[in-house]
């Protein structure tokens, strides 16, 4: 393949001057390649989530090797424009090939390379200035300006490898399934293209679908039927579930995702799958923050009030501070019990027996709490015009005050023997 001169217009009149007068700066840059590469890798991993794999140390080593190679070769070219290019071009051809095999587009790799270049240019300039304070800015600027066509050459080789891998794997069902998952989750999926990819993937397009959102580090495939499309290769891993409300579907998902924090989005038509994913990811975020229950699969449709209310958190919080101010008069250990009871009463029409069943309490416990609530809120809690508003702010308040693993029993309830064993 030759040298850099075979590929780039490395025609710099100042080059001989650089070598003769400022060679010590170029030599000094070699000693900074490793530290610059490490800093560039940190920037890439922070800005490009696809490259974040905390459980795979070998993958981190590969990224650091690629970045070190990229920056190190450029430093060699600064010192010697005739340095051979064959090995690095072959290397990044293989990188592009591997990116396609991993199911990633070239956009991801190009973004990573540009981030690394940004760090490299800044740090190389600083290192050269320290090594040779008399270095003319225009001389070094001309040399480092060549990094951009250098990167274009590297990326063009990666693109060739990427295209080659795609051409070889296009007819493989696994590749078609990944592409089908990406297409279904895009904002606009042409139905003809969906049908074509589904045919190549051996996947029957269902009448309804839903997304299960998984945590970013959760990329281990659960034991699910082949009809479930995997989106584990995506920056935000997920699963695409066909016919999610079919017989036995929920039990199957609960079993496969046992002990994993995940969120099942609402059931939608295939063309609306992006909306299911959006709601599932919002629910997953709340579970990660402890607002919704974690460590299991939660369904968006079972937590609709909390999700909707928290999208208008500021307004609901302001109204709640006013409507629920009487709760502040109760002891801190009682407040959540009372809030849960009031919400259940509003939902059950203040029927103590129904509330007791809903909260797994003895009816006498519910009646005791109702008397406390009446003392705090007065007749306003029975006002039909306030019922919806109170329900909304109670949902928000309970979400913002998650139950502790061990909640002290109310002393008054215990003294009166009114608290059941299940309270």
C-alpha positions in Angstrom: 0.0 0.0 0.0 3.0 2.3 0.4 3.4 5.4 2.6 1.3 8.3 3.6 2.5 10.2 0.5 0.7 7.6 -1.6 -2.6 8.6 0.0 -2.4 12.2 1.3 -1.2 15.5 0.0 1.6 15.6 2.7 3.3 18.4 0.8 4.5 20.7 3.4 7.4 23.1 2.5 8.2 23.4 6.2 8.7 19.6 6.7 12.5 19.6 6.3 12.7 22.6 8.5 10.6 20.8 11.1 12.9 17.8 11.0 16.1 19.8 11.2 15.2 22.4 13.8 12.4 20.9 15.8 13.0 17.2 15.7 13.2 16.9 19.5 9.6 17.9 19.8 8.5 15.2 17.4 10.6 12.7 19.3 9.1 13.8 22.6 5.6 13.2 21.4 6.3 9.4 21.3 6.4 9.4 25.1 2.9 10.9 25.4 1.0 8.5 23.1 0.0 6.1 25.9 -1.4 8.8 28.2 -3.1 10.6 25.4 -4.7 7.3 24.2 -6.0 6.6 27.7 -7.6 10.0 28.0 -9.1 9.6 24.5 -10.6 6.2 25.5 -12.2 7.7 28.6 -13.8 10.4 26.4 -15.1 7.9 23.9 -16.6 5.6 26.6 -18.2 8.5 28.3 -19.7 9.9 25.1 -20.5 6.8 23.1 -22.5 4.3 25.3 -22.2 1.5 22.7 -18.6 1.1 23.8 -19.4 0.9 27.5 -19.0 -2.8 28.6 -18.0 -2.8 32.3 -18.2 -6.6 32.4 -15.9 -7.2 29.5 -12.4 -6.0 30.2 -11.0 -7.5 27.0 -13.3 -5.2 25.0 -11.9 -2.2 26.8 -8.4 -3.4 26.0 -9.3 -3.6 22.3 -10.6 -0.1 22.3 -7.4 1.2 24.0 -5.3 -0.7 21.5 -7.1 0.8 18.5 -6.9 4.3 19.8 -3.2 3.9 20.8 -2.5 2.6 17.3 -4.3 5.4 15.7 -2.5 8.2 17.6 0.8 6.4 17.7 0.9 6.0 13.9 0.1 9.7 13.4 3.0 10.6 15.7 5.3 8.3 13.6 4.2 10.1 10.5 5.0 13.5 12.0 8.6 12.2 12.6 8.8 10.3 9.3 6.4 10.9 6.4 7.7 7.7 4.7 6.5 5.5 7.6 4.6 2.5 6.2 0.8 2.5 6.3 -0.1 -1.0 5.3 -0.6 -2.4 8.8 -2.8 0.3 10.2 -5.0 0.4 7.2 -5.4 -3.4 7.4 -6.1 -3.1 11.1 -8.9 -0.5 10.6 -10.3 -2.5 7.7 -10.8 -5.3 10.3 -12.2 -2.8 12.8 -14.9 -1.8 10.3 -15.6 -5.4 9.6 -16.0 -6.1 13.3 -18.3 -3.2 13.8 -20.7 -4.6 11.2 -20.5 -8.0 12.8 -21.5 -6.4 16.1 -24.5 -4.8 14.5 -23.3 -1.2 14.7 -23.3 1.4 12.0 -20.2 3.3 10.9 -21.6 6.4 12.5 -20.7 5.0 16.0 -17.1 4.3 15.0 -16.7 7.6 13.2 -18.0 9.5 16.2 -15.5 7.6 18.4 -12.6 8.4 16.1 -13.4 12.1 15.9 -13.7 12.2 19.7 -10.3 10.6 20.0 -8.8 13.0 17.4 -10.1 16.0 19.3 -8.3 14.9 22.5 -5.2 13.9 20.5 -4.9 17.3 18.8 -5.2 19.2 22.0 -2.8 17.0 24.0 -0.2 16.7 21.2 -0.1 20.4 20.9 0.4 20.8 24.6 3.1 18.2 24.6 5.0 19.8 21.7 4.9 23.2 23.2 6.4 21.8 26.4 9.1 20.0 24.5 10.0 22.9 22.2 8.8 26.3 23.5 10.2 27.9 20.3 8.2 25.8 18.0 6.5 28.1 15.4 2.8 27.7 15.5 2.4 27.7 11.8 4.9 24.8 11.4 3.3 22.5 13.9 -0.2 23.7 12.9 0.5 22.6 9.3 1.7 19.2 10.5 -1.2 18.6 12.9 -3.7 19.9 10.3 -2.9 16.7 8.3 -4.6 14.6 11.0 -8.0 15.2 9.4 -7.2 13.8 6.0 -5.3 11.0 7.9 -8.5 10.2 9.7 -10.5 10.3 6.5 -8.2 7.7 5.1 -8.5 5.5 8.2 -12.3 5.7 8.1 -12.5 5.0 4.4 -10.6 1.7 5.1 -13.0 0.9 8.0 -15.9 1.6 5.6 -14.6 -0.9 3.2 -14.4 -3.5 5.9 -17.8 -2.6 7.1 -19.3 -2.9 3.6 -17.6 -6.2 3.1 -19.0 -7.7 6.3 -22.5 -6.5 5.5 -22.3 -8.0 2.0 -21.3 -11.3 3.5 -23.8 -11.4 6.3 -26.9 -9.7 4.7 -28.6 -13.0 4.0 -27.9 -14.4 7.5 -31.0 -14.6 9.6 -29.2 -13.3 12.7 -28.1 -10.1 10.9 -31.6 -9.7 9.4 -33.2 -10.0 12.8 -30.9 -7.2 14.3 -31.7 -5.0 11.3 -35.4 -5.7 11.7 -35.3 -4.8 15.4 -33.6 -1.5 14.5 -36.1 -0.8 11.8 -39.2 -1.5 13.9 -37.8 0.8 16.7 -37.1 3.7 14.3 -39.4 6.6 14.1 -40.7 5.6 10.7 -40.5 2.0 9.5 -41.7 1.5 5.8 -44.0 -1.5 6.0 -42.7 -3.0 2.7 -39.2 -2.9 4.1 -40.4 -4.4 7.4 -42.1 -7.3 5.6 -38.9 -7.9 3.4 -36.6 -8.0 6.4 -39.1 -10.1 8.4 -39.1 -12.7 5.6 -35.3 -12.8 5.5 -35.2 -13.1 9.3 -37.8 -15.8 9.4 -40.1 -13.7 11.6 -43.8 -13.4 11.2 -45.0 -9.9 11.6 -47.6 -10.0 14.5 -50.7 -7.9 14.9 -49.5 -6.4 18.2 -46.1 -5.9 19.8 -44.5 -4.4 22.9 -41.0 -3.5 24.1 -39.3 -4.7 27.2 -36.6 -2.2 28.2 -33.5 -3.5 29.9 -30.8 -1.8 31.9 -27.8 -0.7 29.9 -25.5 -3.4 31.3 -28.1 -6.1 30.9 -27.0 -7.8 27.6 -27.4 -11.4 28.5 -30.1 -13.1 26.4 -32.9 -14.4 28.6 -34.4 -17.8 27.8 -37.3 -16.7 25.5 -38.8 -18.2 22.3 -37.3 -17.4 18.9 -40.3 -15.3 18.0 -39.0 -12.7 20.5 -36.7 -10.2 18.7 -33.5 -9.3 20.5 -32.4 -5.7 20.7 -29.5 -6.5 23.0 -27.1 -5.0 20.4 -28.6 -1.5 20.8 -27.3 1.3 23.0 -30.4 0.9 25.1 -30.9 -2.9 25.1 -34.4 -4.2 24.8 -36.6 -7.1 23.6 -39.5 -6.9 21.1 -42.4 -9.1 22.2 -45.0 -10.3 19.7 -48.6 -10.6 20.8 -47.7 -9.4 24.4 -51.2 -10.0 25.7 -51.5 -13.5 24.4 -52.2 -16.5 26.7 -49.3 -17.2 29.0 -47.2 -14.3 27.7 -46.9 -12.4 30.9 -46.0 -15.5 33.0 -43.4 -16.4 30.4 -41.8 -12.9 30.6 -42.0 -12.8 34.5 -40.2 -16.2 34.6 -37.5 -15.3 32.0 -36.7 -11.9 33.5 -36.9 -13.0 37.2 -34.6 -10.9 39.4 -33.8 -8.5 36.6 -35.0 -4.9 36.6 -37.0 -4.5 33.3 -40.1 -2.6 32.1 -42.8 -3.8 29.7 -44.2 -1.0 27.5 -47.8 -0.8 26.4 -49.1 -3.1 23.6 -49.1 -1.3 20.2 -49.2 -2.0 16.5 -45.8 -2.7 14.9 -45.7 0.7 13.3 -46.0 2.3 16.8 -43.3 0.3 18.5 -41.2 3.4 19.2 -44.0 4.7 21.5 -43.9 1.4 23.5 -40.2 1.7 23.9 -40.4 5.3 25.1 -42.8 4.5 27.9 -40.9 1.4 28.8 -37.7 3.3 29.2 -39.4 6.0 31.3 -40.7 3.3 33.6 -37.3 1.6 33.8 -35.7 4.9 34.7 -38.1 5.3 37.6 -37.4 1.8 38.8 -33.7 2.5 38.7 -34.3 5.5 40.9 -36.4 3.4 43.4 -39.6 5.2 42.6 -41.1 2.1 40.9 -40.3 -1.4 42.1 -37.1 -2.9 40.8 -35.6 -6.4 40.6 -38.4 -7.7 38.5 -40.5 -7.0 35.3 -42.9 -4.1 35.8 -45.7 -3.3 33.3 -46.1 0.3 32.3 -49.9 -0.1 32.2 -49.9 -1.0 35.9 -48.2 2.2 36.8 -49.9 4.6 34.5 -50.8 7.3 37.1 -47.3 7.5 38.4 -45.8 7.8 35.0 -48.2 10.4 33.7 -48.1 12.4 36.9 -44.3 12.5 37.1 -44.1 14.0 33.6 -45.7 17.1 35.2 -43.8 16.7 38.4 -43.4 20.4 39.2 -47.1 21.3 38.9 -48.3 18.2 40.7 -45.7 18.8 43.5 -46.9 22.3 44.0 -50.6 21.2 44.2 -49.6 18.3 46.4 -47.8 20.5 48.9 -51.0 22.4 49.4 -53.5 19.5 49.4 -51.5 17.1 51.5 -50.2 19.7 54.0 -52.4 18.0 56.8 -50.1 14.9 56.5 -47.3 16.9 58.0 -49.1 17.0 61.3 -48.9 13.2 61.6 -45.7 11.6 62.9 -43.2 10.8 60.2 -43.6 7.0 60.7 -47.4 7.3 60.2 -47.4 9.4 57.0 -46.9 6.8 54.4 -49.5 4.5 56.1 -52.0 7.3 56.1 -51.3 8.3 52.5 -51.7 4.7 51.3 -54.9 4.4 53.2 -56.4 7.6 51.9 -55.5 6.7 48.3 -57.1 3.3 48.7 -60.2 4.9 50.3 -60.6 7.2 47.3 -60.2 4.3 44.9 -62.6 2.0 46.9 -65.3 4.6 47.8 -64.3 4.7 51.5 -65.5 1.1 51.9 -63.4 -0.1 54.9 -63.8 -3.8 53.9 -62.6 -3.3 50.3 -59.7 -1.0 51.5 -58.7 -3.7 54.0 -58.6 -6.3 51.3 -56.7 -4.0 49.0 -54.0 -3.1 51.6 -54.0 -6.6 53.3 -55.0 -5.1 56.6 -57.7 -5.8 59.2 -60.8 -3.7 58.7 -60.4 -2.4 62.2 -57.0 -1.0 61.3 -58.5 0.7 58.3 -61.3 2.3 60.4 -58.7 3.5 63.0 -56.7 5.2 60.2 -59.8 6.7 58.7 -60.5 8.4 62.0 -57.0 9.8 62.0 -57.4 11.0 58.4 -60.7 12.6 59.3 -59.0 14.5 62.1 -56.3 15.7 59.7 -58.3 16.5 56.5 -61.8 17.0 57.8 -64.7 16.6 55.3 -62.6 17.8 52.4 -61.4 14.3 51.7 -64.9 13.2 50.9 -65.4 16.1 48.4 -66.2 14.5 45.0 -64.7 17.5 43.1 -61.3 16.9 44.8 -61.2 13.1 44.4 -59.2 13.0 41.2 -56.9 15.7 42.3 -56.2 14.0 45.6 -55.6 10.7 43.9 -53.0 12.3 41.5 -51.1 14.1 44.3 -51.1 11.0 46.5 -49.7 8.9 43.7 -46.9 11.5 43.2 -46.3 11.8 47.0 -46.0 8.0 47.4 -43.7 7.8 44.4 -41.5 10.4 46.0 -41.5 8.7 49.4 -40.9 5.0 48.7 -41.5 2.5 51.5 -38.5 1.5 53.5 -37.6 -2.2 53.7 -38.5 -2.1 57.4 -41.3 0.3 58.4 -42.1 0.7 62.1 -45.6 -0.1 63.0 -47.7 2.6 64.4 -47.5 2.6 68.2 -51.1 3.6 68.5 -52.3 0.8 66.2 -50.1 -1.8 68.0 -51.4 -0.6 71.5 -55.0 -1.0 70.4 -54.3 -4.4 68.8 -55.8 -3.3 65.6 -52.9 -4.0 63.3 -53.1 -7.4 61.6 -50.0 -9.6 61.1 -49.9 -8.6 57.5 -49.8 -4.8 58.0 
